[in-house]
Structure formats: structure tokens, C-alpha cells
Amino acid sequence: MESISPDYVKKKYEPIVRGGINEWPVVALSRNRDEFIEEVARESIKRIKLQASSRDALMEELETTVFREKLRVKRNPWAVDPEDDGDFLKSVKERLLQISQSNNNEEKDQKLDEILEEIVIRYASEIAGNFKKSRYRMARSIVTFGFARLLNASRARGFWSIFSTQYTLQDKINITGEVDQLRKLAKKGTIVMVPTHFSNLDSILIGWVINALGLPAFIYGAGLNLFNIKVISYFLNSLGAYKVDRRKKNLLYLETLKAYSSLAMQRGCHSLFFPGGTRSRSGKIESRLKLGLLSTAIEAQRVNYQKGKRDSLEKIFVVPVTLNYNFVLEAPSLIRQYLRLQGQERYYVENDEYSTSYKISAFLVKFFTKGSDISVSIGQAMDVLGNYVDEHGESYDQNGRVIDTQEYFTIDGKVISQNEQREDEYTRMLSERIVEEFHKINKVFASHLVAFTAFVIFKKRYPKLDLYNLLRLPEEDLIIDYDEFRQCFQSVLTKVHSMYNEGKLNVSPYLTGDPDQIIKHGLKNVGMYHSKRPLVRNKEGDITTQDLHVLFYYHNRLDGYELENYVR
Amino acid sequence: MNSKIMSDNMVGVLGAGSFGTAVANILAKNRQVLLYARNPATATEIQTTRISSGQHISDAIRVTHNLEEVAKNCNVIFPVVPSANFRELILQLAPHLRPYHMMIHGTKGLDLQIPENRGSNFVLTKDHVSTMSEIIRKETVVVRVGCMAGPNLASELSTGHPAATVIASPFTEVIHEGKALLRSENFQVYGNADLRGVELCGVLKNIIAIASGILSGLGLGENSRGLLVSRGLVEMIYLGQALGGEISSFIGLAGIGDLVATATSTNSRNYTLGYKIAKGKSLEEALAEMDEVAEGINTIKIIKQLADSQGLKPLITETLHKIIFDGMTPENGVNFLMRQQSNIDIDFL
């Protein structure tokens, strides 16, 4: 690729060692997997009983769970589901029926508790990761070695090039931001990494990033649907993933999931989950996060403080990360789902574009051989209240005064109190901080900027049309004179640079120099491997689109910065 | 909950104006109170005479002019100073505050911050307008923030007549704490989670109070006041929603409750200001005759600017702006409003 600006600095990171792999908390966790699952189950049962405190409430909760689970099995089965799901649910249902007819209260309570425990243990074992030291090492080398081979084969031409070491994954994936701080903090405390989520690729990409940075393995929440595919399932398991099933929305499951995450963090396992919950359907950076798993970071921090773990060694650090692409393979189907959901509220199945190993492999090959550059921005670490921390793990307020994070959990600076409502509110505040940081560290690519500019020009050209009518415009109305485009682009570009100087966003190195070159670079890369290109120059040299929906998708990446005021 | 621990602690009140003093006296029924007055001479005078803004202060109140002392001794602090001085005070206090502090403010005004180097296409948005709780959140490490609002005319509070207030905060522990501290015989305390909405109630009702004073000054009778209070509430809700409050708060104690009290009482500063203007006084003359700040004037200015830039049409606020700042006579203002046709009584529910 022609370089129009200095390339990113390639850097090799030595693994950071905290007592070697045998002392990684995630290894300890997998060694005592059964014991940990039991602990998770005990904790979940405690939580569920707090919420369903009476016999009748518990009964109702169990009945609801069985009802919803039966519906899931019938309507939306996945390959990864255990085969005895149906039988298990049937047996639970029958037992619940018997219990409801019994008059012996003591016996009733005992039986309800038994059922609760069975279900929760079932969930906990499903969620629990299956990290194996040996497999981790192997998977790690396959990912780095194998993908590097693919890369070389595609870039440097010729058969023998498959053995070339000219290109490494780091040529393709640029990691920028607070890397050194992250590495230092990973030695001290517990990291909770929260990335943006645009593509199914993210789960694997982030696994690679963690390894490339020399960090110890993280446990991370990956959608259960990804485990449908054998190859991916193998990698995810090896890399320490635990499973999150978005179809299960019942109280029992959610509490078990939260207990798992919270207890793992309390044991010092670095964790990662996608706080947006699912991939961003619209292509926008997440503006609203799921609070469930996020709340476990705050809870784990409070529990650590309650146990008297005061120093930064036991502190939890939240690290926002954005993954920046020129090209998201799923973009066409994601945006279709988004528009359908926005257009009319209706039930839709959590579907899965990558149902077979073949499809996903094809996707990976396409990605590593053809896909354009990817950048990963690591944000500055924060404490669980969203205050920045330094490399020693100390929290600071905006005036540079040290803050004792523990004091947020007290009302007099001394006694730590547990207050769920307070922590709910802290979770909401933390989620707002993460969203704010996402926008700050998000890296603007030339491709995002050309897509944004073009779509806003269309939108402003037809101010009376709503989004749906706009998207239905005929091809002949979708042509922008190049000079007009260039002028608008420059105006937005200037604003982007001034926002960069104010620290409100981040920019790709390709975003400097001659605007014509930047536009060219952007057009070349925006959604480059879709069969219908979101943005091209026609014979006359003017700008037009082959797929307005996908253009809308890529444009959304820069939504929320109020840049549209600068397209004039 | 932890009331035992808390009871050893004093409660801080910042601002020894008439409302600050009244709040301090209510708090003093339950706790030791540390009352902060900015001016050292004033602080000493209050401490010795035991009179602050014309009110006797309880024996449980100690007066100080040292902010650090307040932050050190009090876990819960009530800032009750005019909005114009609010940010400055908070900035002075900020270095002494810690994450465990709680703050419940009683200031019914807004703060406008316009960036100094604004470009040619600068647009004023609600991001430039802060409520008092937002100032606390932005400038300090304190997160557990709340406000106190409701029909609480300072002069009446001191008499001990039946009254009530709302403590609003997203944190229930702040509401509990506020209740425990303020609740007393003849003084009820309600809770509300919509902090922004309740703050806006207190802020926006001052506009209507000025209008109500004008009606009285012109001698237009009670039918007109009924009309004003009702249409005024609609306008408050219209603006409140645009600024991010919830409708429900406006029909509660801090909304309609406070509106009725302020729009009918000669003890209300904003009402009195409107009354004087209707009697032919200029703004300067009217202000010169008053001891304390009428927040409504500043609020009208801010809301007018915001409405202009955001395409909002708050009729009553705009008319008041013309009367107060652009020389429209109060009579013409009323005529202007009466010519406006509005067919729908209630369009917000």
C-alpha cells in the first residue's frame, strides 16, 4: 500500500510476567473449575433468593424460567445447545407441577431449592470457560503464526512467500494508545477491558491483541452463538472465553452470569466483555451500554475493599478500547436488521450469519488476505467510578488531586457499606464515562470520513425526506459533483483536526496531507470488499453510491460528534 | 441506616442568606449545624448576635467563614447561595471535598457558560446551561448529589407553619439522608429520583412568579392569576422537557406546589420584583429596593437565549423579556399575551 504518511511504529512486547503462567488467576480458575462453578452457583442462589424472597415468588420465577426456556428450545435452537435441554426442562416442569399440588411446606421449600440449584449449576457449567494452559499456548501460536502465513502469502506474491516473514500481523493491525500503562497496570491490579463491538471478528481480534501486548490471558464473555462453530469454539475456549447466551434473559441465568463475572474479577482474573452487548447494528459507536456485566466490576471492587484489599494491587481498572475498521463484512445484514428494527418494533430471532465453519473460514481468509488495515485504540485506564488512573493505579480528579476510590463506597470515609441502588447508579455513571471515552479514542479513518460526508450531503439535499424515504432514492439522484464533495469534505476534515487537537477524537495517520489523496484513500477503502461499493467515483469523476444502506452504515461511525453542521 | 455514625457529625450549610438560614434552622432541630458565611465580619457578627438575615438562629448552629472546616467536619453539605456565586463557591470548596461527601443544594437558578473563543457558527445549546447539581458533579469529586425544592418561602419557614419539601437525587441514600436530616414536626420531606426535573421546576417557576407579580401590580385580579398559573405550568413543562426533565416532577410539590406558593405570596422575591415593575419601576430601581437576589431575572435571560438558538417558543418568558429588558410596558405585555390563541388546554399528557 502506498504510504502517504509515516507508518505506525511496529513494536514487539515481551510478555509481562506475574509469577509465570502457572500463577495466572485464569489458570488457577480452570484448575479448580468444579469448585469455582460451585462457588458461582452458591453466590447466584443467594442473589436469586434475595430477589425472589418468598416461596411463591421463587415458584413463579422457576415457572417463568421453564416457560421461556421451552420457548427458546422450540423457536430458536442452536447447534451448541446441549441435547438434553428439552428433557431437562420437561422434568423440571413436571416436578414443579407436583410441588404446586403438595401441602407440605417444608417439603415444598426443599424441592424448590433442589430445582433452583440444578438449573443454576447447569447454567454455571455452561457459562464457565474451559481454559487450558497447553491449548492456550498452541492456539496462541496458531493465531500468530498461521495468520501471519496467510498474510504473507497474499501480500508478497508467489508460492514460496508463504514462508516469508516479511509481514506480521502487526503490519495489519495497528495498536495505539495507552499500551504501556495497560501493561504496567496488568501487573498491579485487575483489568476489565471493554471494547466496542462491530463485527464477529472482534472476539478473535481482541484475543490476538491481548496476546500481542504480552498480557496474560483474559477471561472474556463471548456470544454463545460463536461457539456453534467448531473452529472458533476451539480458539475461544483456549483463549479463556466464557459463554454469554443472549437468548436467555431469565433472572436465574442473568444472576448466574453476573456472579461468574464478579467472582472471577474478585479472584484477580483480567476480564473482557463487550459492554454494548451485541454488535452495533447501526454502525454507530455504542451510546447505550448493557449494565448487567458492567455492574459486576463495581461490585467486585466493593467486595475487594470490604475484604480489606486496599492497595492498588487489588484495584480494578476499566480500560475502554475501540476497534476501528474500514470494512465490516456483516455491514449489509447488520444495517438491514437495524432498519427493520427501527422501522417497526417486532420480535426477531437472534440470528447468526456465520452458521458454518466453512463460512467463517472463508470470512477469515478474506479478512486476512484482502481486508484493509485495522487499528485498535487502547484508552486510558479508569477506576470503576470513571476517574483516570496513573500507571501506579492511583485515581486522580480532573485537577490532579489523588482520590481514594474506596471513599465512594462509604458515607463517612471509613465504613464500607453495600448499597445496591448506589451501585446501580455508579454503573450508569461508569457506562456514560466509557461511552465518552469511546468517542475520544475512536480513530477516524479516511473511509469513515468520506462515507460520512457523502451521506450527510444526501441528507441535506433532501431535508424533507425521512430516513426511510431517503434510502429509497433512485440511483440518478445519488450523484455528488466532485468539487462539491471535496469542499464539504475539507470543511469536515478541518473540524475533525481541530477536535483532534482538543482531544475529542483520534485520527488515522492517513488523514493528513493532500485532501484529494485522502479522499482517494478513503474511497478505496470504504467497505472495500462488499459486492456493491458504498462509495465510488463514476466515469465523470463524480461521487456516487452503489448501496446507500451500507453507506449509511459506514457514515454512522461518526455519528454523535455533531459534524453534520460542517457539511455545507 | 448509619444514623448512629452520622449523628456525631455536623451538617454544613453554605450561605447565610434568608433561605440558607432557614434551612440551617430546620436542620438544627436534628443535628449540630455549621453555617458558612463568606464574609468573616458577617460570620463573627452572626455568631455573636445570633441573628442571620433577620432570623434568630438555633443554639445548635455554629457560624464559620472557613470552607475547609465545613468539609472536614460535615459529611453532608447543603449549598444555598445565589446561582451567580454558586460555581465560584464550589470551586473554592472543591479541594477540600472527598468522594464520601454528599451535597444537597437549595439554589433555584441556572448557570450559563459560553466558551470564550467561539467560532462564527457557534450555537448555544443546553450543554452550555448547567443546573447547580451539574456544577457540583463537574467541578468536584462528589457524586452523591441532590437538590431541595418545593414551596419553601424562607420567611414562612421560620414561623414553623406546616410545610414540605422535595429532596431529589438519583441516589436513594441521598434522599434518605435528606429526610433524616430535615424531617421534623410540621415539616414533611418527599423524595424524587428525577434530579434534573426537580431542579428545573424550582428554576422555571421563578419566571412565572415574576409574571404573577406583574398581574398583581396591574390589579388584574385572581381569574387572571388562575390563567397564568395554568398556562405558566404548561410553559414550564414545555421548557423543562426540552431541557431534559420529566413531566411528572412538574405536577408535584416542587412544580405546581412551589408555583402556587411563589406566584401568590408577597414574601416571594420574584413576585415582589414583578409587582414593582408593574408599578412603573425600572429593573434597576426595583432591584435596588430589594435585599436579596431574584433568580428569575437571570433565568429569563438564559432561557431567552437558549430558546432563540434552539427554536423554542416560550411565550410568557419571551414577553417578560420584552417587558424587563426591551421597554415593553407591562400592559402591552398582557395585551400581547391575550391576543395569542391557543386552542388546546393540555397537550403534554
Interface residues (C-beta under 8 A of the other chain):
Chain A: L385 N387 D397 N399 R401 I403 D404 T405 E407 Y408 T410 I411 D412 G413 V415 S417 N419 Q421 R422 E425 Y426 R428 M429 N565
Chain B: M1 N2 I5 M6 N9 N75 A94 P95 R98 P99 Y100 M102 N121 V123 T140 V141 V143 R144 P170 F171 T172 E173 E177
